[in-house]
Amino acid sequence: MPAIRLTATILPVLNGIAIYVRHKIVMQGMLSLQLYIQEYSLFFL
């Protein structure tokens, strides 16, 4: 069954990519949130 073997090879790769992309999005979100909070606190000081 080549299809099953192919799926077994592709799935971990796709999973790895998904985790990497999610990590990147989270880090980007955290960074922009941090910058936003900094600007906001400067505005009120």
PDB file with one MODEL, atoms N, CA, C and O in Angstrom:
MODEL        1
ATOM      1  N   MET A   1       0.843  -1.210   0.000  1.00  0.00           N
ATOM      2  CA  MET A   1       0.000   0.000   0.000  1.00  0.00           C
ATOM      3  C   MET A   1       0.882   1.266   0.000  1.00  0.00           C
ATOM      4  O   MET A   1       1.245   1.760   1.067  1.00  0.00           O
ATOM      5  N   PRO A   2       1.220   1.782  -1.167  1.00  0.00           N
ATOM      6  CA  PRO A   2       2.072   2.973  -1.204  1.00  0.00           C
ATOM      7  C   PRO A   2       1.373   4.220  -0.659  1.00  0.00           C
ATOM      8  O   PRO A   2       2.020   5.104  -0.098  1.00  0.00           O
ATOM      9  N   ALA A   3       0.048   4.285  -0.825  1.00  0.00           N
ATOM     10  CA  ALA A   3      -0.708   5.464  -0.375  1.00  0.00           C
ATOM     11  C   ALA A   3      -0.605   5.645   1.139  1.00  0.00           C
ATOM     12  O   ALA A   3      -0.450   6.764   1.628  1.00  0.00           O
ATOM     13  N   ILE A   4      -0.692   4.542   1.871  1.00  0.00           N
ATOM     14  CA  ILE A   4      -0.615   4.601   3.335  1.00  0.00           C
ATOM     15  C   ILE A   4       0.783   5.047   3.767  1.00  0.00           C
ATOM     16  O   ILE A   4       0.939   5.848   4.689  1.00  0.00           O
ATOM     17  N   ARG A   5       1.793   4.511   3.082  1.00  0.00           N
ATOM     18  CA  ARG A   5       3.173   4.873   3.414  1.00  0.00           C
ATOM     19  C   ARG A   5       3.421   6.349   3.109  1.00  0.00           C
ATOM     20  O   ARG A   5       4.109   7.042   3.858  1.00  0.00           O
ATOM     21  N   LEU A   6       2.859   6.810   2.016  1.00  0.00           N
ATOM     22  CA  LEU A   6       2.997   8.214   1.618  1.00  0.00           C
ATOM     23  C   LEU A   6       2.334   9.130   2.646  1.00  0.00           C
ATOM     24  O   LEU A   6       2.902  10.149   3.041  1.00  0.00           O
ATOM     25  N   THR A   7       1.136   8.760   3.070  1.00  0.00           N
ATOM     26  CA  THR A   7       0.401   9.530   4.080  1.00  0.00           C
ATOM     27  C   THR A   7       1.171   9.557   5.392  1.00  0.00           C
ATOM     28  O   THR A   7       1.251  10.592   6.054  1.00  0.00           O
ATOM     29  N   ALA A   8       1.739   8.409   5.765  1.00  0.00           N
ATOM     30  CA  ALA A   8       2.504   8.304   7.007  1.00  0.00           C
ATOM     31  C   ALA A   8       3.749   9.179   6.961  1.00  0.00           C
ATOM     32  O   ALA A   8       4.242   9.615   8.002  1.00  0.00           O
ATOM     33  N   THR A   9       4.259   9.439   5.760  1.00  0.00           N
ATOM     34  CA  THR A   9       5.437  10.297   5.603  1.00  0.00           C
ATOM     35  C   THR A   9       5.041  11.767   5.595  1.00  0.00           C
ATOM     36  O   THR A   9       5.726  12.603   6.185  1.00  0.00           O
ATOM     37  N   ILE A  10       3.930  12.081   4.921  1.00  0.00           N
ATOM     38  CA  ILE A  10       3.509  13.476   4.754  1.00  0.00           C
ATOM     39  C   ILE A  10       2.909  14.064   6.034  1.00  0.00           C
ATOM     40  O   ILE A  10       3.159  15.226   6.356  1.00  0.00           O
ATOM     41  N   LEU A  11       2.126  13.278   6.759  1.00  0.00           N
ATOM     42  CA  LEU A  11       1.429  13.796   7.945  1.00  0.00           C
ATOM     43  C   LEU A  11       2.355  14.419   8.990  1.00  0.00           C
ATOM     44  O   LEU A  11       2.077  15.529   9.444  1.00  0.00           O
ATOM     45  N   PRO A  12       3.449  13.755   9.395  1.00  0.00           N
ATOM     46  CA  PRO A  12       4.332  14.393  10.381  1.00  0.00           C
ATOM     47  C   PRO A  12       4.950  15.691   9.869  1.00  0.00           C
ATOM     48  O   PRO A  12       5.174  16.627  10.637  1.00  0.00           O
ATOM     49  N   VAL A  13       5.223  15.740   8.564  1.00  0.00           N
ATOM     50  CA  VAL A  13       5.782  16.955   7.969  1.00  0.00           C
ATOM     51  C   VAL A  13       4.772  18.096   8.051  1.00  0.00           C
ATOM     52  O   VAL A  13       5.111  19.206   8.461  1.00  0.00           O
ATOM     53  N   LEU A  14       3.537  17.816   7.659  1.00  0.00           N
ATOM     54  CA  LEU A  14       2.470  18.825   7.730  1.00  0.00           C
ATOM     55  C   LEU A  14       2.238  19.267   9.173  1.00  0.00           C
ATOM     56  O   LEU A  14       2.016  20.446   9.448  1.00  0.00           O
ATOM     57  N   ASN A  15       2.293  18.311  10.077  1.00  0.00           N
ATOM     58  CA  ASN A  15       2.113  18.604  11.504  1.00  0.00           C
ATOM     59  C   ASN A  15       3.211  19.536  11.996  1.00  0.00           C
ATOM     60  O   ASN A  15       2.952  20.493  12.725  1.00  0.00           O
ATOM     61  N   GLY A  16       4.445  19.240  11.586  1.00  0.00           N
ATOM     62  CA  GLY A  16       5.589  20.069  11.965  1.00  0.00           C
ATOM     63  C   GLY A  16       5.453  21.485  11.435  1.00  0.00           C
ATOM     64  O   GLY A  16       5.738  22.453  12.140  1.00  0.00           O
ATOM     65  N   ILE A  17       5.013  21.599  10.181  1.00  0.00           N
ATOM     66  CA  ILE A  17       4.815  22.915   9.563  1.00  0.00           C
ATOM     67  C   ILE A  17       3.730  23.691  10.307  1.00  0.00           C
ATOM     68  O   ILE A  17       3.875  24.885  10.566  1.00  0.00           O
ATOM     69  N   ALA A  18       2.639  22.997  10.647  1.00  0.00           N
ATOM     70  CA  ALA A  18       1.527  23.631  11.354  1.00  0.00           C
ATOM     71  C   ALA A  18       1.972  24.166  12.714  1.00  0.00           C
ATOM     72  O   ALA A  18       1.601  25.274  13.102  1.00  0.00           O
ATOM     73  N   ILE A  19       2.766  23.376  13.434  1.00  0.00           N
ATOM     74  CA  ILE A  19       3.271  23.785  14.750  1.00  0.00           C
ATOM     75  C   ILE A  19       4.186  25.003  14.600  1.00  0.00           C
ATOM     76  O   ILE A  19       4.113  25.950  15.383  1.00  0.00           O
ATOM     77  N   TYR A  20       5.055  24.961  13.569  1.00  0.00           N
ATOM     78  CA  TYR A  20       5.996  26.056  13.320  1.00  0.00           C
ATOM     79  C   TYR A  20       5.258  27.357  13.008  1.00  0.00           C
ATOM     80  O   TYR A  20       5.581  28.414  13.548  1.00  0.00           O
ATOM     81  N   VAL A  21       4.260  27.259  12.125  1.00  0.00           N
ATOM     82  CA  VAL A  21       3.477  28.432  11.716  1.00  0.00           C
ATOM     83  C   VAL A  21       2.711  29.004  12.904  1.00  0.00           C
ATOM     84  O   VAL A  21       2.671  30.217  13.106  1.00  0.00           O
ATOM     85  N   ARG A  22       2.100  28.108  13.691  1.00  0.00           N
ATOM     86  CA  ARG A  22       1.346  28.542  14.876  1.00  0.00           C
ATOM     87  C   ARG A  22       2.276  29.258  15.849  1.00  0.00           C
ATOM     88  O   ARG A  22       1.911  30.286  16.418  1.00  0.00           O
ATOM     89  N   HIS A  23       3.487  28.711  16.042  1.00  0.00           N
ATOM     90  CA  HIS A  23       4.479  29.303  16.934  1.00  0.00           C
ATOM     91  C   HIS A  23       4.857  30.702  16.444  1.00  0.00           C
ATOM     92  O   HIS A  23       4.958  31.642  17.233  1.00  0.00           O
ATOM     93  N   LYS A  24       5.061  30.824  15.140  1.00  0.00           N
ATOM     94  CA  LYS A  24       5.426  32.109  14.551  1.00  0.00           C
ATOM     95  C   LYS A  24       4.321  33.139  14.762  1.00  0.00           C
ATOM     96  O   LYS A  24       4.595  34.284  15.120  1.00  0.00           O
ATOM     97  N   ILE A  25       3.075  32.732  14.541  1.00  0.00           N
ATOM     98  CA  ILE A  25       1.925  33.626  14.695  1.00  0.00           C
ATOM     99  C   ILE A  25       1.792  34.073  16.151  1.00  0.00           C
ATOM    100  O   ILE A  25       1.534  35.245  16.426  1.00  0.00           O
ATOM    101  N   VAL A  26       1.969  33.140  17.071  1.00  0.00           N
ATOM    102  CA  VAL A  26       1.870  33.447  18.505  1.00  0.00           C
ATOM    103  C   VAL A  26       2.964  34.429  18.905  1.00  0.00           C
ATOM    104  O   VAL A  26       2.698  35.406  19.605  1.00  0.00           O
ATOM    105  N   MET A  27       4.208  34.172  18.458  1.00  0.00           N
ATOM    106  CA  MET A  27       5.326  35.048  18.800  1.00  0.00           C
ATOM    107  C   MET A  27       5.096  36.449  18.228  1.00  0.00           C
ATOM    108  O   MET A  27       5.365  37.446  18.898  1.00  0.00           O
ATOM    109  N   GLN A  28       4.602  36.522  16.998  1.00  0.00           N
ATOM    110  CA  GLN A  28       4.322  37.796  16.342  1.00  0.00           C
ATOM    111  C   GLN A  28       3.229  38.552  17.100  1.00  0.00           C
ATOM    112  O   GLN A  28       3.317  39.765  17.289  1.00  0.00           O
ATOM    113  N   GLY A  29       2.204  37.822  17.529  1.00  0.00           N
ATOM    114  CA  GLY A  29       1.107  38.404  18.283  1.00  0.00           C
ATOM    115  C   GLY A  29       1.560  38.938  19.633  1.00  0.00           C
ATOM    116  O   GLY A  29       1.154  40.022  20.052  1.00  0.00           O
ATOM    117  N   MET A  30       2.403  38.171  20.306  1.00  0.00           N
ATOM    118  CA  MET A  30       2.930  38.576  21.606  1.00  0.00           C
ATOM    119  C   MET A  30       3.759  39.845  21.467  1.00  0.00           C
ATOM    120  O   MET A  30       3.674  40.753  22.294  1.00  0.00           O
ATOM    121  N   LEU A  31       4.568  39.894  20.398  1.00  0.00           N
ATOM    122  CA  LEU A  31       5.452  41.031  20.160  1.00  0.00           C
ATOM    123  C   LEU A  31       4.649  42.302  19.912  1.00  0.00           C
ATOM    124  O   LEU A  31       4.937  43.347  20.495  1.00  0.00           O
ATOM    125  N   SER A  32       3.640  42.211  19.045  1.00  0.00           N
ATOM    126  CA  SER A  32       2.828  43.389  18.733  1.00  0.00           C
ATOM    127  C   SER A  32       2.005  43.821  19.947  1.00  0.00           C
ATOM    128  O   SER A  32       1.769  45.012  20.148  1.00  0.00           O
ATOM    129  N   LEU A  33       1.574  42.859  20.748  1.00  0.00           N
ATOM    130  CA  LEU A  33       0.833  43.170  21.966  1.00  0.00           C
ATOM    131  C   LEU A  33       1.728  43.920  22.949  1.00  0.00           C
ATOM    132  O   LEU A  33       1.300  44.885  23.582  1.00  0.00           O
ATOM    133  N   GLN A  34       2.981  43.465  23.068  1.00  0.00           N
ATOM    134  CA  GLN A  34       3.958  44.093  23.948  1.00  0.00           C
ATOM    135  C   GLN A  34       4.214  45.542  23.520  1.00  0.00           C
ATOM    136  O   GLN A  34       4.240  46.454  24.346  1.00  0.00           O
ATOM    137  N   LEU A  35       4.403  45.728  22.214  1.00  0.00           N
ATOM    138  CA  LEU A  35       4.640  47.070  21.674  1.00  0.00           C
ATOM    139  C   LEU A  35       3.436  47.970  21.908  1.00  0.00           C
ATOM    140  O   LEU A  35       3.584  49.145  22.245  1.00  0.00           O
ATOM    141  N   TYR A  36       2.249  47.415  21.729  1.00  0.00           N
ATOM    142  CA  TYR A  36       1.003  48.157  21.929  1.00  0.00           C
ATOM    143  C   TYR A  36       0.883  48.604  23.382  1.00  0.00           C
ATOM    144  O   TYR A  36       0.515  49.747  23.653  1.00  0.00           O
ATOM    145  N   ILE A  37       1.191  47.705  24.317  1.00  0.00           N
ATOM    146  CA  ILE A  37       1.114  48.017  25.750  1.00  0.00           C
ATOM    147  C   ILE A  37       2.129  49.104  26.103  1.00  0.00           C
ATOM    148  O   ILE A  37       1.831  50.008  26.883  1.00  0.00           O
ATOM    149  N   GLN A  38       3.335  49.012  25.523  1.00  0.00           N
ATOM    150  CA  GLN A  38       4.375  50.014  25.776  1.00  0.00           C
ATOM    151  C   GLN A  38       3.919  51.401  25.321  1.00  0.00           C
ATOM    152  O   GLN A  38       4.054  52.379  26.056  1.00  0.00           O
ATOM    153  N   GLU A  39       3.379  51.477  24.106  1.00  0.00           N
ATOM    154  CA  GLU A  39       2.895  52.749  23.573  1.00  0.00           C
ATOM    155  C   GLU A  39       1.744  53.288  24.414  1.00  0.00           C
ATOM    156  O   GLU A  39       1.659  54.489  24.673  1.00  0.00           O
ATOM    157  N   TYR A  40       0.869  52.396  24.831  1.00  0.00           N
ATOM    158  CA  TYR A  40      -0.302  52.765  25.619  1.00  0.00           C
ATOM    159  C   TYR A  40       0.110  53.332  26.976  1.00  0.00           C
ATOM    160  O   TYR A  40      -0.453  54.325  27.437  1.00  0.00           O
ATOM    161  N   SER A  41       1.103  52.690  27.617  1.00  0.00           N
ATOM    162  CA  SER A  41       1.557  53.142  28.935  1.00  0.00           C
ATOM    163  C   SER A  41       2.318  54.464  28.819  1.00  0.00           C
ATOM    164  O   SER A  41       2.246  55.301  29.719  1.00  0.00           O
ATOM    165  N   LEU A  42       3.046  54.654  27.718  1.00  0.00           N
ATOM    166  CA  LEU A  42       3.738  55.922  27.490  1.00  0.00           C
ATOM    167  C   LEU A  42       2.732  57.052  27.303  1.00  0.00           C
ATOM    168  O   LEU A  42       2.962  58.182  27.732  1.00  0.00           O
ATOM    169  N   PHE A  43       1.628  56.736  26.663  1.00  0.00           N
ATOM    170  CA  PHE A  43       0.567  57.706  26.401  1.00  0.00           C
ATOM    171  C   PHE A  43      -0.035  58.219  27.709  1.00  0.00           C
ATOM    172  O   PHE A  43      -0.416  59.385  27.815  1.00  0.00           O
ATOM    173  N   PHE A  44      -0.115  57.341  28.691  1.00  0.00           N
ATOM    174  CA  PHE A  44      -0.747  57.704  29.968  1.00  0.00           C
ATOM    175  C   PHE A  44       0.228  58.270  30.988  1.00  0.00           C
ATOM    176  O   PHE A  44      -0.194  58.787  32.023  1.00  0.00           O
ATOM    177  N   LEU A  45       1.518  58.182  30.715  1.00  0.00           N
ATOM    178  CA  LEU A  45       2.494  58.698  31.681  1.00  0.00           C
ATOM    179  C   LEU A  45       2.656  60.210  31.563  1.00  0.00           C
ATOM    180  O   LEU A  45       3.439  60.806  32.303  1.00  0.00           O
TER     181      LEU A  45
ENDMDL
END
